[in-house]
């Protein structure tokens, strides 16, 4: 059995280290729109992403929720397409698509058969040329956002992300809700929305990616045909966000009416995803709870039966990230006992070099997970867009595995000592809300 496992690990390591390089062609149109093309003719499929470098962190006081509402407005209709039609069109062709807003980015994306490339180009040029931003559309999509918020608020464990942000960020606008404030959306004028569009939705603040079964030269001609007429409305907006002081320990309790089992969050504010240390913290996250053989899962779930589940995660963001350990206690296990167990394992990482065996296993897991995320043209196209906007370098898509391989065991210890100290932690008891 050991020989079989060793063979599997060796094969996976070979696959990750020999993954084919993703070749790209990049250029700017005269209007400032950045274009990224990746040709892969192995299957008759293409994936396109239009991504704007704007997220909830870019909203001023009084307009919280604009980035998410814009995702709704621009993703639904244009002057030449009624609301809901795009979903019907791409589904009828066997495609799938969506739109999303994060704290840093807003994306519109679709995967289609490659013979529908021009359809995708028309659709996303329409978003840039002929968006519908009027009072009627705002009113309709504002109600859709309200309904979305109601649904989210009624889902179990749906509130912890916002609580973590509120406590870990006191100055940076990451602390505001991604979905915004309903009162801001209700009280904003049409002029406010038009000003937001003017500032953040210019071609110079966007990237358009096409990946899959294309011919580069022919695709360049089509891109010019559909996107050259989009007017240039200036340079990328200047962004200036307040920095955060060193975090000091906070212990809090928060409540969720939709849960029955409490949860413990043991969290830290960590560096930007572009920082090498952020990749190093992914090692630590995987070491602590990356699967059933990880130290915290094995210890707290299997051996001591103190927890129903353990999960650590490094939520990487453009300016700052968040590292957290989530534990659902078993039976009468106290939060203090769980905190003590986490402290023991973090102390070990801070004071000892992890074993070569653990190091290699984590490295394999990280590399294989990354290669798997690029196993489709959709994964490739979305990664190219975000690497361009966040890292300023789409070719990072070919560098991540090498970064993982270059991180040393000593760096893991150093990062743990730098970011995971007791006086820098947030301990949040996430509790069922009991009725009086």
Secondary structure, 3 states (H helix, E strand, C coil): CHHHHHHHHHHHHHHHHCCCCCCCEEEECCCCCEEEEEECCCCCEEEEEEEECCCHHHCCCCCCCHHHHHHHHHHHCECCECCCHHHHHHHHCCCEEEEEECCCCEEEEEEEEHHHHHHHHHHHHHHHHCECCCHHHHHHHHHHHHHHHHHHHCCCCCCHHHHHHHHHCCCCHHHCCCCCCHHHHHHCCHHHHHHHHHHHCCHHHEEEEEEECCCHHHHHHHHHHHHCCCCCCCCCCCCCCCCCCCCCCEEEEEEECCCCCCEEEEEEEEECCCCHHHHHHHHHHHHHHCCCCCHHHHHHHHHCCCEEEEEEEEECCCCEEEEEEEEEECCCCCHHHHHHHHHHHHHHHHHCCCCHHHHHHHHHHHHHHHHHHCCCHHHHHHHHHHHHHHHCCHHHHHCHHHHHHHCCHHHHHHHHHHHCCHHHEEEEEEEECCCC
